[in-house]
Amino acid sequence: MKSLNEDIKTGQFKQVYLLYGEEAYLKKQYKDRLTRAMLPEGDTMNYAYYEGKGIDGAELIDLAETMPFFAERRLIVVENSGFFKSAEPQLADYMKELPETACFLFVEQEVDKRSRMFKAVKTVGRAVELGRQDEKTLLYWIAGHLKREGRQITERSARHLVEQVGTDMENLSREMEKLIAYTMGRTEITGQDIDDICTVQITNQIFDMVEAVARKEQKKALEYYYDLLALKEPPMRILYLLSRQFRLLLEVKELMKTGADKAKIASVAKLHPFVAGKYMQQCRNFTTRELREAMEEAAELEEAVKTGRLGDRMSVEIYILERSRRTAPGGEDKK
């Protein structure tokens, strides 16, 4: 990101950019910033946008060969093309022959770094991965975003915001806009403001439900379940998410036994580092046997619902009651 910011600041642009990775918010932000920096506002004559699979590479080459209309450059934006996963030799070779008046901006979800297109962009332009941000970066970004809007937030409250709404920056941005409007006339955003106005992600509610199960708090665990039902979440989806949570906890627990640190666990289990830390704490509340039993019981109840032996709502109630009633088998610690 530092290189992109420097290019935008100095106005010294590469002819080809590739933005890729999981963080959609950052990709959109930098796509828009580069577009505004490379073309005068309102210049639609020298801007072209293509999206999706099936884009004709030859058409892009023809467009790049066309001189810009009373401007320094023509910008061609190509999004989610799949060019960096499948062979596109003609376009890859053309990247080395681009006229000075043509610029390409590719935005992709996934890339194959062994592909000819990726190597071509790396040779003549700039390929930047915009992935999930770590906890420190997210908290810094939240504080900076709110400060620009005349708001203040403590590190504790910022952490609470992430815990409640998740680590997706697009979602966090929307929730911060709600908080800014909600606190009109005040400068500080508190944890209570977050609880009052922000939408809690279902995955976080599932996490809290599992936490209540671990503490054997049946009533609280059921309250989380009924809250989700009130939000029109189907019981079998809730059961699936509970089972998925136990599966992830088991995976994290097994990785911890090998001595893996948080970064390694986040990478292998495909979790945000912030979330991986929470899972590392939560899995200590369960034995390996408990986690395996939780997954097996979920599969059995799903089968019972599919065969008509149990109703879907009742099956999840039974699951929560059983999991929060049981104690760890004697002799097995929770490490």
C-alpha positions in Angstrom: 0.0 0.0 0.0 2.9 2.3 0.7 4.0 2.1 -3.0 0.5 2.9 -4.2 0.2 5.9 -1.9 3.6 7.2 -3.1 2.5 6.9 -6.8 -0.7 8.8 -6.1 1.1 11.4 -4.1 3.9 12.0 -6.7 1.7 11.5 -9.8 4.4 9.1 -11.2 2.3 6.2 -12.3 3.1 2.7 -13.6 1.4 1.7 -16.8 -0.1 -1.4 -15.3 -1.5 -2.0 -11.8 -2.8 -5.2 -10.3 -4.8 -5.0 -7.0 -5.6 -8.4 -5.6 -6.5 -10.1 -2.3 -9.4 -10.7 0.1 -10.0 -7.2 1.4 -12.7 -5.8 -1.0 -12.9 -2.5 0.8 -9.2 -1.7 0.2 -9.3 -2.8 -3.4 -12.3 -0.5 -4.1 -10.6 2.4 -2.2 -7.4 2.2 -4.2 -9.2 1.5 -7.5 -11.2 4.7 -7.0 -8.1 6.7 -5.8 -6.0 5.6 -8.7 -8.7 6.4 -11.2 -9.2 9.9 -9.8 -5.5 10.5 -9.8 -4.8 9.3 -13.3 -7.7 10.9 -15.1 -9.3 14.4 -14.8 -12.7 14.4 -13.1 -15.5 13.7 -15.6 -13.2 12.4 -18.3 -15.3 9.6 -19.6 -13.8 9.6 -23.1 -10.5 8.1 -21.9 -11.9 5.7 -19.3 -13.1 2.1 -20.0 -14.4 -0.4 -17.5 -14.7 -4.2 -18.0 -16.0 -6.7 -15.5 -16.4 -10.5 -15.3 -15.2 -13.6 -17.1 -15.3 -13.8 -20.9 -13.6 -10.4 -21.6 -12.0 -10.4 -25.0 -8.2 -9.7 -24.6 -7.9 -8.7 -28.3 -10.5 -6.0 -27.7 -8.5 -4.6 -24.7 -5.4 -4.5 -26.9 -7.3 -2.6 -29.7 -8.5 -0.1 -27.1 -5.1 0.4 -25.6 -3.7 1.1 -29.1 -6.3 3.9 -29.6 -4.8 7.3 -28.8 -6.5 9.1 -25.9 -8.8 12.0 -26.7 -7.1 15.3 -25.8 -5.5 13.7 -22.7 -2.2 12.3 -21.5 -3.4 8.8 -21.1 -6.2 6.3 -21.5 -7.2 4.2 -18.5 -8.6 0.7 -18.9 -10.0 -0.9 -15.7 -10.6 -4.6 -15.7 -12.2 -6.3 -12.7 -12.7 -10.0 -11.8 -11.6 -11.1 -15.3 -9.9 -14.4 -14.2 -7.0 -13.4 -16.5 -4.6 -14.2 -13.6 -5.9 -17.7 -13.1 -6.3 -18.8 -16.7 -3.9 -18.5 -19.7 -4.0 -15.2 -21.5 -0.7 -15.3 -23.5 -1.6 -12.6 -26.0 -2.5 -10.0 -23.4 0.5 -11.0 -21.2 2.9 -10.5 -24.1 1.2 -7.2 -24.9 1.9 -5.8 -21.4 5.6 -5.5 -22.5 4.7 -3.5 -25.6 2.2 -1.0 -24.1 2.2 2.4 -25.7 3.0 5.3 -23.2 -0.6 6.6 -23.6 -2.3 3.4 -22.2 -2.7 2.3 -18.6 -4.3 -0.8 -17.3 -5.7 -1.3 -13.8 -6.6 -4.9 -13.0 -8.6 -5.7 -9.8 -8.9 -9.4 -8.9 -10.0 -11.6 -6.0 -7.5 -14.5 -6.7 -4.4 -14.7 -8.7 -1.9 -17.4 -9.7 1.5 -15.9 -9.1 3.0 -18.5 -11.6 0.7 -17.2 -14.4 2.2 -15.3 -17.4 -0.1 -12.3 -16.7 1.0 -12.0 -13.1 4.7 -12.2 -14.1 4.1 -9.6 -16.9 2.5 -7.1 -14.5 5.3 -7.6 -12.0 7.8 -6.9 -14.8 6.3 -3.7 -16.2 4.0 -2.5 -13.4 3.0 -2.9 -9.9 1.1 -5.9 -8.3 -0.2 -5.2 -4.8 -1.9 -7.6 -2.5 -4.6 -6.1 -0.3 -5.4 -8.8 2.2 -7.0 -8.9 5.6 -5.5 -6.4 8.0 -4.1 -7.3 11.4 -5.7 -6.2 14.6 -3.3 -3.3 15.2 -3.8 -1.9 11.7 -7.6 -2.2 12.0 -7.7 -0.4 15.4 -5.5 2.3 14.0 -7.7 2.7 10.9 -10.9 2.9 13.0 -9.4 5.6 15.2 -8.2 7.6 12.2 -11.5 7.3 10.3 -13.5 8.5 13.2 -11.0 11.3 14.0 -11.5 12.7 10.5 -15.2 12.9 11.3 -14.7 14.7 14.6 -15.1 11.6 16.8 -12.9 9.9 19.4 -12.8 6.3 20.4 -10.7 4.5 23.0 -8.7 1.4 22.1 -11.0 -0.7 24.3 -14.2 0.6 22.5 -12.5 0.1 19.0 -11.7 -3.4 20.0 -15.3 -3.9 21.1 -16.5 -2.6 17.7 -14.4 -5.2 15.9 -15.6 -8.0 18.2 -19.3 -7.0 17.6 -19.4 -6.4 13.8 -16.4 -8.4 12.6 -13.2 -7.6 10.7 -14.5 -6.9 7.2 -13.5 -3.3 6.5 -16.6 -2.5 4.3 -18.9 -3.6 7.1 -16.9 -1.7 9.7 -17.1 1.4 7.5 -20.9 1.2 7.3 -21.2 0.6 11.1 -18.9 3.6 11.8 -21.2 5.8 9.6 -24.1 4.7 11.8 -22.1 5.6 14.9 -21.2 9.0 13.6 -24.9 9.8 12.9 -26.0 8.3 16.2 -23.5 10.4 18.3 -24.3 13.7 16.6 -23.5 16.5 19.0 -20.9 14.4 20.9 -17.3 13.6 20.2 -16.7 10.3 22.1 -18.0 7.0 20.8 -18.5 4.6 23.7 -19.0 0.8 24.0 -22.6 1.5 24.9 -23.1 3.4 21.6 -21.8 0.3 19.8 -24.2 -2.0 21.6 -27.1 0.4 21.0 -26.7 0.9 17.2 -24.4 -1.6 15.6 -25.5 -4.8 14.0 -23.9 -7.8 15.5 -22.7 -10.4 13.0 -24.3 -13.8 13.3 -20.8 -15.4 13.5 -20.1 -13.3 16.6 -23.4 -14.3 18.2 -22.5 -18.0 17.5 -19.2 -17.4 19.2 -20.9 -16.0 22.2 -23.4 -18.9 22.2 -20.5 -21.4 22.2 -18.8 -19.4 25.0 -22.0 -19.7 27.1 -22.0 -23.5 26.3 -18.4 -23.7 27.5 -19.4 -22.1 30.8 -22.4 -24.4 31.1 -24.8 -21.4 31.1 -27.8 -23.1 29.4 -30.2 -20.2 29.9 -27.8 -17.7 28.3 -27.0 -20.0 25.4 -30.7 -20.5 24.7 -31.3 -16.8 24.8 -28.7 -16.3 22.1 -30.5 -19.0 20.1 -34.0 -17.4 20.5 -32.5 -14.0 19.5 -31.2 -15.5 16.2 -34.6 -17.1 15.6 -36.2 -13.7 16.1 -33.9 -12.4 13.4 -35.4 -15.1 11.1 -32.2 -17.2 11.0 -33.2 -20.8 10.1 -32.6 -23.3 12.9 -30.6 -25.6 10.6 -28.3 -22.8 9.5 -27.7 -22.0 13.2 -26.9 -25.7 13.8 -24.5 -25.7 10.8 -22.7 -22.6 12.2 -22.5 -24.1 15.7 -21.0 -27.3 14.2 -18.6 -25.2 12.0 -17.5 -23.3 15.1 -16.7 -26.5 17.0 -14.8 -27.8 13.9 -12.7 -24.6 13.8 -12.0 -24.8 17.5 -10.8 -28.4 17.1 -8.6 -27.3 14.2 -7.1 -24.5 16.3 -6.7 -26.8 19.3 -4.8 -29.3 17.2 -2.6 -26.6 15.7 -1.8 -25.2 19.2 -0.6 -28.7 20.3 2.0 -28.5 17.5 3.3 -25.2 18.9 1.8 -23.1 16.1 1.6 -19.3 16.9 -1.3 -17.1 16.2 0.0 -16.0 12.7 0.4 -19.7 11.7 -3.0 -20.7 13.0 -4.7 -17.8 11.2 -3.0 -18.8 7.9 -3.8 -22.5 8.2 -7.3 -22.2 9.5 -8.0 -19.2 7.1 -9.0 -16.9 10.0 -8.3 -13.2 10.6 -5.4 -12.9 13.1 -7.8 -11.1 15.5 -10.3 -13.9 15.3 -7.6 -16.6 15.6 -6.6 -15.1 18.9 -10.2 -15.3 20.2 -10.5 -18.9 19.0 -7.2 -19.8 20.7 -8.7 -18.6 24.0 -12.1 -20.3 23.5 -10.8 -23.7 22.5 -9.1 -24.0 25.9 -12.5 -24.3 27.4 -13.1 -27.6 25.7 -11.4 -31.0 25.5 -10.6 -32.5 22.2 -13.2 -35.2 23.0 -15.9 -32.6 23.7 -15.2 -30.9 20.4 -15.4 -34.1 18.4 -18.6 -35.1 20.2 -20.1 -31.7 19.4 -19.5 -32.2 15.7 -20.8 -35.8 15.7 -24.0 -34.9 17.6 -24.7 -32.0 15.1 -24.4 -34.5 12.2 -26.8 -36.9 14.0 -29.4 -34.2 14.7 -29.2 -33.0 11.1 -30.0 -36.5 10.0 -32.9 -36.8 12.4 -34.4 -33.6 11.0 -33.9 -34.7 7.4 -35.7 -38.0 8.1 -38.5 -36.3 10.0 -37.7 -37.8 13.4 -37.2 -34.3 14.9 -38.4 -30.8 14.2 -35.6 -28.4 13.2 -36.2 -25.9 16.0 -36.4 -28.6 18.7 -33.2 -30.3 17.4 -31.1 -27.2 18.0 -32.6 -26.7 21.4 -31.6 -30.3 22.3 -28.2 -29.7 21.0 -27.6 -26.5 23.1 -29.0 -28.2 26.2 -26.9 -31.3 25.8 -23.7 -29.4 25.0 -24.1 -27.0 27.9 -25.0 -29.8 30.3 -22.0 -32.0 29.8 -18.8 -31.8 31.7 -15.3 -32.7 30.5 -14.6 -36.4 30.7 -12.4 -37.2 33.7 -8.7 -37.3 33.1 -8.5 -35.2 29.9 -7.3 -31.6 30.4 -8.3 -28.8 28.1 -4.9 -27.9 26.7 
